[in-house]
Amino acid sequence: ESLNFTFNGKSDWFLPSRDELIEMYYKLFLLNMGNFASNTFYWSSSQDLNFTQNAWCVKMTAGLGNVFSQSKDFTSKIRPIRKF
């Protein structure tokens, strides 16, 4: 299912891939930038190829082990992004 999202007059937002979200973890969250909620999972657009009912999440927390495959029924936050 596709949803339309408009913010600040822009409508070309999309859900980041797992790798893009990991990059945001290192380049934004760990530097206290981006207003991420700490100890919170964020959905990526990447599906788990081994478990088709799952998608990948990144937990914004200090330390290792912050990438998880979660059931799509799990409630998590999202962080839409735009290309520039």
matplotlib code that plots the C-alpha trace (Angstrom):
import matplotlib.pyplot as plt

x = [0.0, 1.3, 0.5, 1.0, 2.8, 3.2, 5.3, 6.5, 5.0, 7.0, 5.4, 8.4, 9.1, 9.9, 10.8, 14.5, 16.1, 17.8, 21.2, 20.0, 18.5, 21.8, 23.6, 21.2, 22.0, 25.7, 25.6, 22.7, 21.5, 25.0, 25.8, 22.5, 21.1, 17.8, 15.5, 15.2, 13.5, 16.1, 15.5, 13.0, 12.6, 12.3, 11.0, 13.0, 11.5, 13.7, 11.9, 13.5, 14.1, 14.2, 10.9, 8.5, 6.2, 9.1, 10.8, 14.0, 14.0, 16.8, 16.7, 18.1, 20.1, 23.8, 25.7, 25.7, 22.9, 20.5, 19.2, 16.3, 14.0, 10.4, 7.0, 5.1, 2.5, 5.0, 4.3, 7.3, 8.1, 9.0, 11.3, 10.4, 13.3, 13.8, 16.6, 18.4]
y = [0.0, 3.4, 6.5, 10.1, 12.4, 16.1, 18.3, 21.8, 21.8, 18.8, 15.5, 13.4, 11.9, 8.1, 5.6, 5.0, 1.6, -0.3, 0.9, 4.6, 4.3, 2.9, 5.8, 8.2, 6.3, 7.0, 10.5, 12.0, 10.1, 9.4, 13.1, 14.1, 15.5, 14.8, 14.8, 11.0, 9.4, 7.5, 3.8, 3.7, 1.5, 3.1, 1.2, 0.9, 0.1, -3.0, -6.3, -9.3, -11.8, -14.8, -13.9, -12.2, -11.2, -9.1, -5.8, -4.3, -1.7, 0.3, 1.0, 4.4, 3.6, 3.7, 0.4, -2.5, -4.7, -1.9, -3.5, -5.9, -7.9, -7.3, -8.5, -6.0, -6.0, -4.4, -0.8, 1.5, 5.0, 6.1, 8.8, 9.9, 11.3, 13.1, 13.0, 16.2]
z = [0.0, -0.9, 1.2, 0.1, 2.5, 2.1, 4.4, 3.9, 0.5, -0.6, -1.6, -2.8, 0.6, 0.9, 3.6, 3.7, 3.0, 5.8, 4.7, 4.5, 8.0, 9.3, 7.7, 9.5, 12.7, 12.4, 10.8, 12.7, 15.8, 17.3, 16.8, 18.6, 15.3, 13.6, 16.6, 16.7, 19.7, 21.7, 22.3, 19.6, 16.5, 13.1, 10.0, 6.9, 3.4, 3.2, 3.5, 5.2, 2.3, 4.6, 6.4, 4.0, 6.8, 8.3, 7.4, 8.8, 11.7, 13.2, 16.9, 17.7, 20.8, 21.7, 21.2, 18.8, 17.6, 16.6, 13.3, 13.7, 11.5, 12.8, 11.9, 9.9, 12.6, 15.0, 15.8, 15.1, 14.1, 10.6, 9.3, 5.8, 3.7, 0.4, -2.2, -2.8]

ax = plt.figure().add_subplot(projection="3d")
ax.plot(x, y, z, "-o")
ax.set_aspect("equal")
plt.show()
